[in-house]
């Protein structure tokens, strides 16, 4: 096959280009890496031009730049916009890495480095898949690329960039490789993502820390109050008690429940892997339904008072918590945030003061499985891996995907090649070399199948 042959002939170059990207510490959350962000954007521009785009440039935003590229074909009837990001999470804790995070290392057929999967590896799969399709003559649509440098910090500049460049980004579908499959044994395409709302709460009691012997029992302890407020947000059945929270929530259809039941799942192994004696969640739903298609509330961090070595009998002045809700289709993140803030204010007793800060959020997303581009991706996976992928929703959030739909009016197909064992955001992030090349093949076959162009 021409596609496989081209990949085999260029495999070493593809891997070297992957390593070049991984060596750049493009950590968007740390200001000391600002120069690295620019260097990484320039490297992507260089690689895109070498891969066959006719135009590639680094475009400014209020934050880190966007890399835009395109290859336009005369008389093309469709345009695919490929999205990815070149920023990565901080590598800490460094002591848990078996090799240096920005020096890619091969062990047991896997490449270990920060960004190996998320998202330099997967974004490069898209670029090299495009190159393969172009060079083997199966590309018959326009292709545009948008690579941002702020995804890991919530994409604060991307929506404004899209609003200002609607014509430039005009396309028929968006192709994204920034998700994962169910497992290495179970192929899947992600058809849905949960939305997100995130807050920080500050509860203040007395105007200073107090001696708990002199004041305990007479003055409210902010930590005690905060814990009570948080505990009451969910009931014994795992339901969120905020009034109006479920009013717009989409219920699972029988068809979707049937698809979820096809996903191999061993609850005992799941519990053993997490070292928990039992699972807990919303009553009336399975574990796979709870962690992908139902809303959730979680305290992500809580602190206050004295936490150092030894004892200090203190009644603290303040208590803090960070918390989030994962949302499902039709639950508007802004509306849910308003409901949450109003609820917290309504249950705050008069012996403390509360301050609530809405940090960030995003809407849920669903990709129709009858979308032509989804069908092309499904066929490409089947041809590449020898079996049809399941259509599944996942519990994570990519806020930029529903933002694309809102601003550009375009649906996205989530063509991810990650796995849980790749440990994205964690020490020893990795991606198998075999999956890297298989992904390139699948993307090339997507273009071969898109618009029913089947030359191979």
TIDOLUM-597148 format. One line per field, with one value per residue (C-alpha): residue in three letters; x negated, y negated, z. Coordinates in Angstrom, 1 decimal, always signed. Layout:
<rs>
type	(ala / ...)
east	(X / ...)
north	(Y / ...)
up	(Z / ...)
</rs>
This chain:
<rs>
type	(unk / unk / unk / unk / unk / unk / unk / unk / unk / unk / unk / unk / unk / unk / unk / unk / unk / unk / unk / unk / unk / unk / unk / unk / unk / unk / unk / unk / unk / unk / unk / unk / unk / unk / unk / unk / unk / unk / unk / unk / unk / unk / unk / unk / unk / unk / unk / unk / unk / unk / unk / unk / unk / unk / unk / unk / unk / unk / unk / unk / unk / unk / unk / unk / unk / unk / unk / unk / unk / unk / unk / unk / unk / unk / unk / unk / unk / unk / unk / unk / unk / unk / unk / unk / unk / unk / unk / unk / unk / unk / unk / unk / unk / unk / unk / unk / unk / unk / unk / unk / unk / unk / unk / unk / unk / unk / unk / unk / unk / unk / unk / unk / unk / unk / unk / unk / unk / unk / unk / unk / unk / unk / unk / unk / unk / unk / unk / unk / unk / unk / unk / unk / unk / unk / unk / unk / unk / unk / unk / unk / unk / unk / unk / unk / unk / unk / unk / unk / unk / unk / unk / unk / unk / unk / unk / unk / unk / unk / unk / unk / unk / unk / unk / unk / unk / unk / unk / unk / unk / unk / unk / unk / unk / unk / unk / unk / unk / unk / unk / unk / unk / unk / unk / unk / unk / unk / unk / unk / unk / unk / unk / unk / unk / unk / unk / unk / unk / unk / unk / unk / unk / unk / unk / unk / unk / unk / unk / unk / unk / unk / unk / unk / unk / unk / unk / unk / unk / unk / unk / unk / unk / unk / unk / unk / unk / unk / unk / unk / unk / unk / unk / unk / unk / unk / unk / unk / unk / unk / unk / unk / unk / unk / unk / unk / unk / unk / unk / unk / unk / unk / unk / unk / unk / unk / unk / unk / unk / unk / unk / unk / unk / unk / unk / unk / unk / unk / unk / unk / unk / unk / unk / unk / unk / unk / unk / unk / unk / unk / unk / unk / unk / unk / unk / unk / unk / unk / unk / unk / unk / unk / unk / unk / unk / unk / unk / unk / unk / unk / unk / unk / unk / unk / unk / unk / unk / unk / unk / unk / unk / unk / unk / unk / unk / unk / unk / unk / unk / unk / unk / unk / unk / unk / unk / unk / unk / unk / unk / unk / unk / unk / unk / unk / unk / unk / unk / unk / unk / unk / unk / unk / unk / unk / unk / unk / unk / unk / unk / unk / unk / unk / unk / unk / unk / unk / unk / unk / unk / unk / unk / unk / unk / unk / unk / unk / unk / unk / unk / unk / unk / unk / unk / unk / unk / unk / unk / unk / unk / unk / unk / unk / unk / unk / unk / unk / unk / unk / unk / unk / unk / unk / unk / unk / unk / unk / unk / unk / unk / unk / unk / unk / unk / unk / unk / unk / unk / unk / unk / unk / unk / unk / unk / unk / unk / unk / unk / unk / unk / unk / unk / unk / unk / unk / unk / unk / unk / unk / unk / unk / unk / unk / unk / unk / unk / unk / unk / unk / unk / unk / unk / unk / unk / unk / unk / unk / unk / unk / unk / unk / unk / unk / unk / unk / unk / unk / unk / unk)
east	(+0.0 / -1.3 / -0.4 / -2.2 / -5.2 / -5.6 / -5.4 / -8.0 / -10.4 / -10.1 / -9.7 / -13.1 / -12.6 / -9.2 / -10.6 / -13.4 / -11.0 / -8.9 / -12.0 / -12.9 / -9.6 / -9.8 / -13.1 / -11.6 / -10.2 / -7.1 / -5.4 / -2.7 / -2.0 / -5.5 / -6.6 / -10.3 / -9.4 / -8.1 / -11.1 / -10.6 / -7.0 / -8.1 / -10.8 / -8.3 / -5.9 / -8.7 / -9.6 / -6.0 / -6.0 / -9.2 / -7.8 / -4.5 / -6.2 / -8.4 / -5.3 / -3.8 / -1.6 / -1.8 / -1.5 / -2.5 / -3.0 / -3.2 / -0.4 / -0.2 / +2.5 / +2.8 / +0.9 / -1.2 / -1.1 / +1.0 / -0.6 / +1.6 / +1.0 / +2.9 / +2.8 / +5.5 / +6.3 / +8.0 / +11.7 / +11.7 / +15.3 / +14.5 / +12.0 / +10.7 / +9.3 / +6.9 / +6.5 / +3.7 / +1.7 / -2.1 / -2.1 / -2.7 / -2.1 / -4.9 / -7.0 / -7.1 / -7.6 / -11.0 / -12.2 / -9.5 / -10.7 / -12.9 / -14.6 / -14.7 / -11.3 / -12.6 / -15.2 / -13.0 / -14.1 / -13.0 / -12.3 / -10.4 / -9.1 / -7.8 / -9.0 / -9.1 / -9.0 / -6.7 / -4.3 / -5.1 / -1.3 / +0.3 / +0.2 / -3.0 / -2.9 / +0.7 / +0.5 / -2.5 / -0.5 / +2.0 / -0.7 / -2.5 / +0.8 / +1.5 / -1.9 / -1.5 / +1.9 / +0.5 / -2.6 / -0.6 / +2.0 / +5.1 / +5.7 / +8.6 / +9.7 / +8.3 / +6.5 / +5.8 / +4.0 / +4.3 / +1.9 / +2.2 / -0.1 / +2.3 / +4.5 / +3.0 / +4.0 / +7.5 / +7.0 / +7.6 / +6.6 / +8.0 / +11.7 / +10.7 / +8.3 / +11.1 / +13.6 / +11.1 / +10.1 / +13.4 / +12.8 / +9.2 / +10.5 / +13.5 / +13.9 / +16.4 / +15.1 / +12.4 / +10.1 / +8.6 / +6.1 / +6.0 / +8.1 / +7.6 / +9.1 / +10.8 / +7.8 / +5.0 / +7.3 / +10.5 / +10.4 / +12.7 / +13.5 / +14.6 / +18.0 / +18.6 / +16.8 / +18.1 / +18.2 / +16.5 / +17.1 / +14.4 / +14.4 / +12.4 / +14.0 / +12.6 / +14.5 / +13.5 / +14.5 / +12.7 / +10.3 / +7.2 / +6.2 / +7.4 / +6.4 / +8.8 / +8.9 / +9.9 / +12.3 / +13.3 / +17.0 / +17.7 / +16.5 / +17.3 / +14.3 / +14.2 / +12.8 / +15.7 / +18.2 / +16.6 / +16.6 / +20.2 / +21.1 / +19.2 / +20.5 / +24.1 / +23.6 / +24.1 / +26.6 / +26.5 / +27.5 / +24.6 / +27.0 / +26.0 / +28.3 / +27.9 / +31.5 / +32.0 / +28.7 / +30.4 / +33.1 / +31.4 / +29.3 / +29.6 / +30.7 / +28.9 / +30.8 / +31.3 / +28.9 / +26.1 / +26.6 / +26.3 / +23.0 / +21.7 / +22.5 / +20.3 / +17.2 / +15.2 / +15.2 / +14.1 / +15.3 / +13.1 / +10.0 / +11.0 / +11.3 / +8.0 / +6.1 / +7.3 / +6.9 / +10.5 / +12.8 / +16.0 / +17.1 / +19.4 / +21.5 / +24.9 / +27.5 / +29.1 / +26.2 / +23.3 / +19.7 / +19.0 / +22.1 / +21.1 / +17.6 / +18.6 / +22.2 / +23.4 / +22.5 / +20.1 / +19.0 / +15.5 / +13.4 / +10.0 / +8.2 / +8.9 / +6.7 / +6.6 / +5.2 / +2.0 / +0.6 / -3.0 / -4.8 / -3.5 / -0.5 / +0.8 / +4.2 / +5.4 / +8.9 / +8.1 / +9.3 / +9.8 / +10.5 / +10.1 / +11.2 / +11.0 / +13.9 / +15.3 / +18.3 / +18.2 / +21.2 / +23.2 / +24.9 / +27.4 / +26.0 / +24.7 / +21.4 / +22.2 / +25.7 / +24.4 / +21.8 / +24.5 / +26.6 / +23.5 / +22.6 / +26.2 / +26.5 / +23.3 / +24.4 / +27.8 / +26.3 / +23.6 / +24.4 / +24.1 / +21.2 / +18.8 / +18.2 / +17.7 / +16.0 / +16.5 / +14.3 / +15.3 / +12.0 / +12.9 / +15.1 / +16.5 / +19.5 / +20.0 / +19.7 / +21.2 / +20.2 / +23.0 / +21.9 / +23.6 / +21.3 / +19.5 / +16.1 / +16.8 / +17.7 / +14.4 / +12.5 / +14.3 / +13.4 / +9.8 / +9.5 / +11.0 / +8.6 / +5.6 / +6.2 / +8.3 / +11.4 / +14.1 / +13.8 / +16.5 / +18.2 / +17.9 / +18.2 / +15.4 / +15.4 / +12.8 / +13.2 / +11.6 / +13.3 / +12.0 / +14.0 / +17.5 / +16.0 / +15.1 / +18.7 / +20.1 / +17.8 / +17.1 / +20.2 / +18.1 / +18.4 / +15.2 / +14.2 / +12.1 / +9.6 / +7.4 / +4.6 / +3.8 / +4.1 / +4.4 / +1.0 / -0.5 / -0.3 / +0.4 / -0.1 / -2.1 / -5.7 / -6.9 / -4.4 / -4.9 / -3.5 / -4.3 / -6.2 / -3.9 / -0.9 / -2.7 / -3.1 / +0.4 / +1.9 / +0.2 / +1.6 / +5.1 / +5.0 / +3.8 / +6.6 / +9.1 / +8.2 / +8.5 / +12.0 / +13.2 / +15.6 / +15.6 / +12.3 / +10.9 / +7.9 / +6.1)
north	(+0.0 / -3.5 / -4.9 / -2.3 / -2.4 / -6.2 / -6.0 / -3.2 / -5.1 / -8.3 / -6.6 / -7.7 / -11.3 / -11.4 / -10.2 / -12.7 / -15.5 / -14.3 / -14.3 / -17.9 / -19.1 / -17.2 / -18.8 / -22.2 / -22.9 / -24.7 / -25.0 / -27.6 / -28.0 / -29.3 / -32.8 / -31.7 / -29.5 / -32.4 / -32.2 / -28.4 / -29.0 / -31.2 / -28.7 / -25.9 / -27.9 / -28.6 / -24.9 / -23.9 / -26.5 / -25.0 / -21.4 / -22.4 / -24.0 / -20.9 / -18.7 / -20.4 / -23.3 / -26.3 / -28.8 / -28.8 / -31.6 / -32.4 / -34.8 / -36.9 / -36.7 / -38.5 / -35.5 / -32.9 / -32.9 / -30.7 / -28.7 / -28.8 / -26.9 / -25.8 / -23.8 / -24.9 / -22.7 / -24.2 / -23.4 / -21.6 / -21.2 / -20.7 / -22.1 / -20.3 / -22.4 / -20.5 / -21.7 / -20.9 / -22.6 / -22.9 / -23.8 / -21.2 / -20.7 / -21.4 / -18.2 / -18.3 / -16.3 / -15.8 / -13.1 / -10.7 / -10.7 / -7.8 / -9.9 / -13.7 / -15.0 / -17.1 / -14.6 / -12.0 / -8.5 / -5.2 / -2.3 / +0.9 / -0.6 / -3.7 / -7.3 / -9.0 / -12.8 / -15.5 / -16.1 / -12.7 / -12.2 / -15.4 / -17.0 / -17.1 / -13.5 / -13.5 / -16.8 / -15.6 / -12.5 / -14.8 / -16.8 / -13.7 / -12.0 / -15.1 / -14.9 / -11.2 / -11.8 / -14.7 / -12.8 / -9.7 / -11.6 / -10.8 / -14.4 / -16.0 / -18.7 / -21.9 / -21.5 / -24.2 / -23.9 / -25.9 / -25.1 / -27.1 / -27.6 / -27.9 / -24.8 / -23.7 / -27.0 / -27.1 / -28.6 / -32.2 / -33.9 / -31.4 / -32.5 / -36.1 / -34.9 / -32.8 / -35.7 / -37.9 / -35.3 / -33.6 / -33.8 / -32.5 / -29.5 / -28.8 / -25.1 / -22.2 / -20.1 / -20.2 / -17.2 / -16.9 / -14.4 / -15.3 / -12.4 / -8.8 / -5.4 / -3.2 / -0.9 / +0.6 / +3.6 / +1.6 / -0.9 / -3.8 / -7.3 / -9.9 / -11.2 / -13.4 / -15.4 / -16.7 / -20.4 / -22.1 / -24.8 / -25.6 / -27.9 / -28.9 / -29.7 / -31.7 / -31.6 / -34.2 / -34.0 / -36.1 / -38.9 / -36.9 / -33.4 / -32.7 / -30.5 / -27.5 / -27.2 / -30.8 / -31.1 / -27.5 / -27.0 / -30.7 / -31.7 / -29.8 / -27.9 / -28.7 / -25.3 / -23.6 / -25.8 / -25.3 / -21.5 / -21.5 / -23.6 / -21.3 / -18.1 / -19.2 / -19.8 / -16.0 / -13.8 / -10.2 / -9.1 / -11.0 / -13.6 / -17.3 / -19.3 / -22.8 / -23.9 / -23.7 / -21.9 / -19.0 / -21.1 / -21.1 / -17.9 / -15.5 / -11.9 / -9.0 / -7.4 / -3.6 / -3.5 / -5.3 / -3.0 / +0.0 / -1.4 / -1.9 / +1.7 / +2.8 / +1.3 / +4.0 / +3.2 / +5.2 / +3.5 / +5.6 / +4.8 / +1.1 / +1.1 / +3.0 / +0.6 / -2.3 / -0.4 / -1.2 / +1.3 / -0.1 / -2.6 / -5.5 / -7.7 / -8.8 / -6.1 / -4.5 / -4.7 / -2.4 / -3.3 / -4.0 / -6.1 / -8.1 / -8.9 / -9.9 / -10.9 / -12.2 / -15.4 / -15.3 / -17.6 / -17.4 / -19.3 / -19.6 / -21.1 / -22.4 / -24.2 / -26.5 / -26.8 / -25.2 / -22.3 / -22.2 / -19.7 / -19.2 / -20.7 / -24.3 / -24.8 / -27.5 / -28.6 / -29.9 / -33.1 / -31.7 / -28.5 / -27.9 / -25.3 / -24.7 / -22.8 / -21.8 / -20.4 / -18.2 / -19.0 / -17.1 / -18.3 / -21.2 / -22.2 / -25.7 / -26.3 / -30.0 / -29.2 / -26.4 / -28.7 / -31.2 / -28.5 / -27.4 / -30.9 / -31.7 / -28.4 / -28.9 / -32.4 / -31.2 / -28.5 / -30.7 / -31.4 / -34.9 / -34.1 / -33.9 / -35.8 / -34.0 / -35.0 / -32.9 / -33.2 / -31.6 / -30.5 / -29.0 / -26.6 / -25.3 / -23.6 / -19.9 / -18.6 / -15.8 / -14.7 / -13.1 / -9.6 / -10.2 / -13.1 / -12.3 / -13.1 / -10.8 / -8.0 / -8.6 / -8.5 / -5.2 / -3.6 / -4.8 / -3.3 / +0.0 / +0.2 / -0.7 / +1.4 / +4.2 / +3.7 / +1.1 / -1.5 / -1.9 / -5.3 / -6.4 / -9.6 / -10.4 / -12.2 / -14.9 / -18.4 / -20.3 / -23.7 / -24.9 / -22.2 / -23.6 / -27.1 / -26.3 / -25.2 / -28.4 / -30.8 / -29.0 / -26.9 / -23.8 / -20.3 / -18.5 / -14.9 / -13.6 / -11.2 / -10.5 / -8.0 / -8.2 / -5.5 / -5.6 / -4.1 / -7.1 / -9.1 / -12.5 / -15.3 / -12.9 / -11.9 / -9.4 / -10.5 / -8.3 / -7.2 / -4.0 / -4.3 / -1.8 / -3.9 / -7.0 / -5.4 / -3.7 / -7.1 / -8.6 / -5.9 / -6.3 / -10.1 / -9.5 / -7.0 / -9.5 / -11.8 / -8.9 / -8.1 / -11.6 / -12.6 / -9.0 / -9.4 / -5.8 / -5.6 / -3.0)
up	(+0.0 / -0.9 / +2.5 / +4.5 / +2.2 / +2.5 / +6.3 / +6.4 / +4.1 / +6.3 / +9.7 / +11.1 / +9.9 / +11.5 / +14.8 / +14.8 / +14.2 / +17.1 / +19.3 / +18.2 / +19.5 / +22.7 / +23.6 / +23.8 / +27.4 / +26.2 / +29.6 / +29.2 / +32.9 / +33.8 / +32.7 / +32.6 / +29.6 / +27.4 / +25.1 / +24.8 / +23.8 / +20.9 / +19.9 / +19.9 / +17.7 / +15.2 / +15.2 / +14.3 / +11.5 / +10.1 / +10.3 / +8.7 / +5.8 / +5.4 / +5.5 / +2.4 / +3.5 / +1.2 / +4.0 / +7.7 / +10.1 / +13.8 / +14.6 / +17.8 / +20.4 / +23.8 / +25.2 / +23.5 / +19.6 / +17.4 / +14.6 / +11.5 / +8.3 / +5.2 / +2.0 / -0.5 / -3.4 / -6.6 / -6.8 / -3.4 / -2.1 / +1.5 / +4.1 / +7.2 / +10.1 / +12.3 / +15.9 / +18.3 / +21.0 / +21.5 / +25.2 / +27.9 / +31.6 / +34.0 / +34.5 / +38.3 / +40.5 / +38.7 / +41.1 / +39.9 / +36.3 / +35.3 / +32.6 / +32.0 / +30.9 / +28.0 / +26.8 / +24.9 / +25.8 / +24.2 / +26.6 / +25.6 / +22.4 / +24.0 / +23.9 / +27.3 / +27.6 / +28.6 / +25.7 / +24.1 / +23.9 / +25.1 / +22.6 / +20.6 / +19.7 / +18.7 / +16.9 / +14.9 / +14.0 / +12.3 / +10.5 / +9.3 / +8.4 / +6.2 / +4.7 / +3.9 / +2.3 / +0.2 / -1.0 / -1.9 / -3.8 / -1.8 / -0.5 / -2.2 / +0.3 / +1.7 / +5.0 / +7.6 / +10.9 / +14.1 / +16.9 / +20.1 / +23.0 / +25.9 / +26.1 / +29.4 / +31.0 / +29.7 / +26.2 / +27.5 / +24.1 / +21.6 / +21.5 / +20.8 / +18.1 / +16.5 / +16.7 / +14.9 / +12.2 / +11.3 / +7.6 / +7.9 / +9.9 / +7.8 / +7.3 / +7.2 / +10.0 / +12.7 / +13.2 / +16.7 / +18.2 / +21.9 / +23.4 / +24.2 / +23.5 / +26.0 / +26.2 / +24.1 / +23.5 / +22.9 / +20.0 / +20.4 / +19.0 / +21.4 / +20.6 / +23.7 / +26.3 / +29.6 / +30.3 / +33.3 / +35.9 / +38.4 / +41.5 / +44.5 / +47.8 / +50.7 / +54.0 / +56.7 / +60.3 / +62.9 / +61.8 / +63.0 / +64.0 / +67.6 / +70.5 / +70.3 / +74.1 / +74.6 / +71.7 / +70.7 / +71.1 / +71.1 / +67.6 / +64.4 / +62.9 / +59.1 / +58.3 / +60.1 / +58.3 / +54.9 / +55.3 / +56.2 / +53.2 / +50.9 / +52.4 / +51.8 / +48.0 / +47.4 / +49.1 / +50.2 / +46.6 / +45.0 / +43.6 / +43.6 / +45.7 / +44.1 / +43.1 / +39.4 / +38.7 / +36.7 / +35.0 / +31.6 / +32.0 / +29.1 / +29.9 / +28.3 / +25.4 / +25.3 / +22.3 / +24.2 / +27.2 / +24.8 / +23.4 / +26.9 / +27.8 / +24.9 / +26.5 / +28.3 / +32.0 / +35.0 / +38.2 / +40.4 / +38.5 / +38.4 / +42.2 / +42.6 / +40.4 / +42.5 / +45.8 / +46.9 / +48.6 / +46.9 / +44.3 / +44.9 / +42.7 / +41.5 / +42.3 / +39.3 / +36.9 / +36.1 / +36.8 / +33.1 / +32.8 / +35.9 / +34.7 / +31.2 / +30.8 / +34.2 / +36.1 / +39.0 / +41.9 / +43.4 / +45.9 / +44.2 / +47.1 / +50.6 / +53.1 / +56.1 / +59.6 / +60.7 / +58.7 / +59.7 / +61.9 / +65.4 / +67.0 / +67.2 / +68.9 / +66.6 / +65.5 / +62.0 / +60.5 / +57.0 / +55.1 / +51.3 / +48.8 / +45.1 / +43.5 / +40.2 / +38.4 / +35.3 / +33.2 / +30.5 / +27.3 / +27.7 / +31.1 / +30.4 / +32.3 / +32.9 / +34.2 / +36.4 / +37.8 / +38.7 / +40.4 / +42.4 / +43.5 / +44.5 / +46.4 / +48.4 / +49.3 / +50.4 / +52.8 / +54.2 / +57.9 / +59.2 / +61.5 / +58.5 / +55.3 / +51.9 / +48.7 / +45.6 / +42.5 / +39.2 / +37.7 / +34.3 / +32.5 / +29.3 / +27.7 / +27.0 / +23.5 / +21.4 / +17.9 / +15.8 / +14.7 / +11.3 / +10.5 / +7.2 / +8.8 / +11.7 / +9.3 / +7.5 / +10.8 / +11.7 / +8.4 / +8.7 / +12.2 / +10.9 / +8.0 / +10.1 / +13.2 / +11.7 / +13.8 / +14.2 / +17.0 / +19.6 / +19.8 / +23.4 / +25.5 / +27.8 / +31.1 / +30.5 / +29.1 / +26.2 / +26.5 / +23.1 / +21.2 / +22.1 / +21.8 / +18.1 / +17.5 / +19.1 / +17.2 / +13.9 / +13.7 / +13.0 / +14.5 / +15.6 / +15.2 / +18.1 / +16.5 / +19.5 / +19.8 / +23.6 / +26.2 / +30.0 / +30.5 / +28.6 / +31.9 / +30.4 / +33.0 / +35.2 / +35.5 / +32.8 / +30.1 / +27.1 / +23.7 / +21.9 / +18.7 / +17.1 / +17.9 / +16.6 / +13.2 / +13.3 / +14.0 / +11.0 / +8.9 / +10.2 / +9.6 / +6.0 / +5.5 / +6.9 / +4.0 / +1.6 / +2.9 / +3.3 / +0.5 / -0.7 / -2.4 / -2.3 / -4.5 / -2.4)
</rs>
